[in-house]
Amino acid sequence: MIIARYLSSTILKGSLMVLLTVVSLSLFFTTIQQLDNLGRGQFGTIEFARYILLLAPGMMVYFLPLSVLLGCILSLGSLASSSELIALQAAGLSLRKFIQIVTQAALIMAILTFLLDNLVVPYSESKASDIKSSGLASRVSMQSKRGLWIKDGRNIIFIQQLFPDGNAKNIEIYHLDEQDHLSMKTWAKKAISKQQGWQLLQVTKTYIGEQQIRQELLEQEIYQGNLSDQLLESMVVDVRQMSVLDLYGYIEFLKQNKLNHGLESLSFWRKIYYPITIMVMAIMAIPFVTGSQRNSNTGQRMILGIMLGLSYSVLDNLLIRLGEQLGLAAFLNAFLPTLVFMLLTLYLIRQKAITE
């Protein structure tokens, strides 16, 4: 249908233009904030530029709900001001069909955002953190898709999966002697960050001698290296930048070790509901652009979109804090802000349908 393609392309172009503008401004301010670090240690111009660019995917995901809301209000409002929407309605475009077209366009953006959030952002955020920490700190590390390599004194450590709070999974520690020969290898299934160091669990130690190799199995062991909490924090990705699968694995890790997982569960469900939030934001623009918009200008629509976006942000924090105080389950608590805006959107659309 020509009308559907026209409206969908208008919505997508408007949302992408707003997203590009907002992300560009955010990158500009981030660049200004990080200028003091430029030239420190190994953090040169190339590393600085790579660090800034690698932050872009995460910013795109973060600002997309606001960009969709603003993009829909501005692009559809422009059509309303030029009476194009009225002409389309006269040509047979019903309110139900209009909502369906907006929902389909929002669904495309929601799917792309979900893929970006789970496939690109975890790698880009971890890579950006590694570039910055490697450039500013006097340590040797290398991060790849398989895991993380760190040189800690005479020990070389491989961490397959490093979680927030310094916890880790599948750790290999290669101990070198004074001649830089491999003298021992330590493997641990899990590691929990403690004040006195890492608590290694289900440990296998392999001693490598000139004549023989022997193994020793331990339930647990404390690794007292130079891996401080600050060092680990500089290398891990915040739970908000972890993929859904990684978050699920981390939650299971915390459950198995009887550790608190409230924040992680909340982040997990918020990622699940994020595509729904984007679709709700797009549909919310409909009541504000239908009907005659001759007396409305672009500035007024932009202020309206920003106010709605800020309202959602405030309501999101308020309801989540309230849900935590009431002890609501994470899957329900994470959905509360989106549910409130969804009900508000349905009410406004119903009122608009009644008046028309």
N, C-alpha and C positions, 0 to 999 in steps of 0.2 A: 504493500500500500504506500503510495507516494506521500500521503500526509504523515504516516507513521515514520517513514524514513526522514522526512524533513524535520519533524519535531525532535526525533532522536538525535540527529546530527547537530541540531541547534543546541540541545541540552548538553551533549558531550563536548562540543566546542567551547561552550560557555564555562562548563565546569573545569575543563583542562586549562583554559586561559586564566581563570581565577587561581587554580592550583599552582600554575607556573609562577604567577605573580607573588603569591603568598610564600612559596618555597624559596623563590629568589630573594625576597626580603629577609626571610629567616636565615638563609645562608650568608647574606650580607652582614647581618648583625652578629652571627656566629664568627665570621671572619674577623670582625673588629674585636670581638672578645678574646680571640685566640692569637692576636697579633703579638702579644707580649712573649709568647712561646716560640715565635719564628726566630730561627737562628740559634736557639739553645741546643746544646749537645749536637746530635745528628739530625735534628728537626729542621731541615733546610727547606728551600722554596718548593722543591718537587714533592717532598713528603707532606708539607703543609697543604699544597693544592690537592694531593690525593686524599688526605684526611678530610678536607672540607667536602670534596665531591662524594666521598663514600657516605657522608651523613645525609645526602639528598634522599635516598630511598626511604629511610626512616621518617624524614620530615614529610614526604609525600603521603605516607600512610597516616601519619598523625593529623595532618591538616585536611585530609580528603573529605570527612563529613562536613566540615565548614565550607570547603570549596564547592561541594555538591549543592549545598543549600544556597550559597551565594550565587553559584553559576545558574541554577534553575530559576531563582528569583530574577536575576538580571536578564538572562536570555529570554525566558518566557515573558517577563515583564516588558521587554522591548517589543516582542510580538504583539502583546496586548495594547501597548501604547500606539502602535501603528495600525491597530484594529485588525491585524491578521488573525488573531485568535477568534474574534467575532466572526470574521469571514469563514474561518474553518468550521466554527460551530454552525453557521448557516448552511455550510456544505454537508452537514450531517455528522460532525464530530461531537459525540455526546460526552458528558462528564465522565461516565464510566470508561469510555474508550480512551479519553484523555489520560485518566489515571493509569490505565493499562499501558499506554505508550511510555509515560514517564517511569513507570515501574520497570519496564523492560530495559530502558536506557540505564536506569540506576543499577539494575541487576548486572549489566555488563561491567560497570565500574566496580561493583561490589566483588565480583569474581576476580577481576584483575587485581584489586587491592588485597584480597585474601591470598592470591598467589604471590604477590610482591612481598606481603608481610611474612609469609612462611618459607619462601624459597630464596629471596634476595636479601631482605633486611637482616636476618641472623648473620649471614656471611659478611655483608658490608659493615655492619656495626662492630662485629668482632675484629674485622680487618682494620677499621679506622682506629679502634682502641689499641690494637697491637702496634700500628704505625706510630701513634702518639707516644705510647709508653716506651717503645723501643728507642725512639728518637730522644726523649727527654731523660730517660733513666739509664744508668750505667750497668746494663745487664744484657745478656745475650739470650734471645728467644726467637722462636719461629713458629708461626701458626699456619696450619694447613687445614684442609677439609677433613683429614683423618684425625687430627688432634693438635696438641700443643707441645712443643719442645722447649725446655728451659735449662740453662746451665747454672747450677747452684754450687759454687765452689768447685770441688773436684767431682761433683756428681752431675750427671746428665739425666734429666727427668723427662719422661714422655707421659702426657696425660691425654687419654683418649677423649674424655668428656669432663670439662670443668664447669661446675654449677656456680650460681651466685652463693655468697657467704663462704666461699673457699672450699666447699665440698667437691669431691671428685669421684670418678669411676674409672676403673681399669688403669692403674698407674704402674709404670715401669721406671725403676731407678737404677742407673748404671753407675757403679762406684769405680773411680779410677785411682790407681796408686800413684806414688811420687814420680814414677816413670811414665805416667799416663797410659798404663796398661789396665785393661779391664780386670778387676779383682773380684767383684761381686755384682750380682744382679738381684734386685728386690722387685717382686711383683705383688701388687695388692688389688683385690677386687674393688674395694671401696676405700675412701679416705674422708674423714670428718675433721673439719677444722676445729682445733682446740687452742687454748691459750698457750700451752707448752709446745705446740707444733701440730703436725698432722697425726691423727690417730688412724693408722693403717689397719684394715680389717681383712681377714682371710689372706694371710701373707705367705708367699713362697720365696725363700731366700736361696739363691744359688751361689755357692762359693767356688771360685775358679782358681785352682792352684796349678803349679807347674806339672804335677804328676797326676792329679785327679780332680774330679768335679763332684761336689756333694750338695745335697739339698736339705733344707730345713723348713718345716711347716709350722707356722705360728698363727694363733687365733687373732692376735693383734700386736701392734708395735707402734711406738711413737717415733716419728721422723723429726728430728731436731735439726732442721736445716735453716737456711736464711729466707725461707718463703714466708714473709710477713703477710699479715692480713691486707696491708696497703698494697703490697706487690700483687697479691692475688686479685684484689678488687680492680686493679688497673688492667687486668687481662680478661676478666669475665664480662659477659654481656648481661645487662639488666634483664630481669624476667619479662619485661614488656617487649623486648626485642627478640625473645626466643620464639621458635616456631611452635605450633600447636603440639607436634609430636615430641619435640624436645621438652616442652613444658610438662606433657603427660608423663614422660619418663622421669623427669625430675620430681614430680609429685609422688610417683610410685617409690622413688628412692627415699624421699622424706618419710613416707608412710612406713616403709619397711624398717627404717631406723628410728621410728617413733618420734619424729621431729615435727615441729609446727609447719603446716603447709597452707595456712589460711590465705596469705597474700598470693601465693603461687596458684592456688585453685581459683581465686578471684580473677587473676590475670588470664588464666586458661579460658574461663567462661566468657570473659569480655572479648577475647579474640574470636570465640565461636560466634558471638552475637554481633560482632563488628559489621559484617556485611548487611545484617538486618538494619543496623543503625543508619548506614549509608542510604538504604532504600527509604527509610522513614524520613530522613532529611530531605530527600528529593521530592517525595510526595507532599511534605509539609509546605512546599512552595506553591502548590496548586491553589489553595484558597486565597492567596495574596496576589495572584496574577489573573484570575478569571474575572470576567465582568469588564466594565469600562475602566481603563487606566489612563485616560487622557490627562488627568490632573496630577499624575504621579511621574516623577523624574527618576533618573538613574541614581542620583545621590540619596534620595529617600529610600529607594529599594535596597541600596547597599547598607544604609544604616539599619534598616529593618532586618536584613540578613545577618549583620554582625550582632545585633541585639539578640536575635534568636539563637545564634551560635554561642554567645556568651551565656545566655540563659541555660542552654543545655549543659555547658561546661560546669556552671555553678550547681545546677540541679544534680548533675552526675556525681560530683564530689559530695554534695550534701546527703543524697539518698544512700550512697555507698557507705558513708560514715555512719548514718543512721542504721542501716542494715547490719553493720558490724556490731553496733551497740546492742541491737535487738537479737543478735545471734542468728540471723537468717543464713540459710544454706547459700554457698557461694554461687550456685547456678541461678538461684532466684535473685540474690543481691545484685549480681552483675547485669541482670535484665531489667531491673527496676527503672532506671532512667529512660531507657529505650521504650519501655512499656508506657510510661507516663506521656512521653512525646507522641507515641503511637495513638494513644487514646485521645490526646489533644488534637492531633491531625484528623482523626476520624470525626471528632465533634465539629471541627471547623468545616470540613468537607460536607458534612450532613447539613449544617446551617446554610452553607452556600447553595446546596441543592434545593433546600426548602425555599430560600429567597428567590431563586431563579424559577 
